[in-house]
Amino acid sequence: MTVAESFEQMPTIFNPAAAAGMTKTLQWNITGEEAGVWAFQIINGEGKLIPGGVEKPDITFTVSDKDWLAIAEGKLDAMNAFMTGKLKIAGDMMLGMKVPSLFPTQR
């Protein structure tokens, strides 16, 4: 799986029930060989992917392409990645805590 493919899958694994009433924008800044920026905008429980990102997201995740793919594939726990400095988070930390329920992965 490529970084782009992992983001293209996001709308299909998005859990609208967990986002009911929510209006937030999450953004990922991916570094490394497959560098890029993707945002996921949630407006009242509806989600859409925004390749290239947005100007003022509510939360920004910065992570390398390899670590992102490991997180997306369920091989690396996002909380563990954050605690070890592989995943950096800026913005609404409470929103960050909700990401696993917004995008549940099969483990």
N, C-alpha and C positions, 0 to 999 in steps of 0.2 A: 504494500500500500504506500502511496506517496502522501506527502503532506496535503496537497491539493485534494486528493481523493478523500482523505480523512475529514476535511472540512465540508466537502460536497455531501458527505453522508450525514452531517449534523442535523439537517432538517428532518431526516427520516427517523433519527433516534431521539429527537426532541420530545419531551414530555409536557404537553400543554397544560395538563392538570396541575403540575407543580408550579406553573407560571401564571396561574389564574390571577387576574387583577394586576399583574406585574408589568411595568413599563421601564425597561432597562436595556442597556447596550453593553455587551461583553466584547472585548477585543483581545486577539492573540497576536503578538509580535513574535514571529518565528525567525530564529537565527540559524546560520549554517548554510550548507549547500542548497537546501530547498527553502531559503529565506522568503518571507512574505508576511503580509498583514491581512487578517480576516477578522471581521466583526460579525456578531450575531445579535440582531436587534429583536427585542421582545416588546410587543405593544399589546397590552391587555391579554396576555396569554398566547398571542400569535407570534411565531418566530420566523425570521428570514435571515439568510446568510448575506453578508455584504463583503465581497472580495475587495481588497484594497483598504478596508477599514473605514473609520469615521474620525471626525476631528476631536470630539469630546466623549469618549466612552465612559460608562460608570465604573468599569473595572478593566484593567489591562493585565494580561498574563504575558510574560516574556520567558521564552523557553527555546532550547535548541531543537532543530528538526528531529534529531534522533530521539531525544527525550520526549518530545511531543508524541511521536509515533508510538513509543513505548507506553505512554499514558493512554493514548487513544485505543491501543490494542489490549489494554488491561494488564500489561506486563510490568508497569511501573505505577505505583500508587501516587496520585497527585499530591496528597498530604505529605508523603514521604519525600517526594521531589521538592516540595516547598521547604520542608525542614532541612534538607541537605543542600539548599541553595541552587538546585537545578531549575526550579520554577520560581520566578519572581512575580510578585503581585503588587499592583499599585491601584489605589482607589477603594471602592466599597468592599471591605473585607467580609462583611456579612453576606453580600451577594456571592462572594467567592465560596462561602460555605454551602450555598444552595446549588452550586454547579452539578455535584453528583446526582441530585434528584432531577435537575433539568435535563441532563444528558446521561441517563443510566447506561452503564456498559454491562455486557454479559460477562460474568466471572465464573 
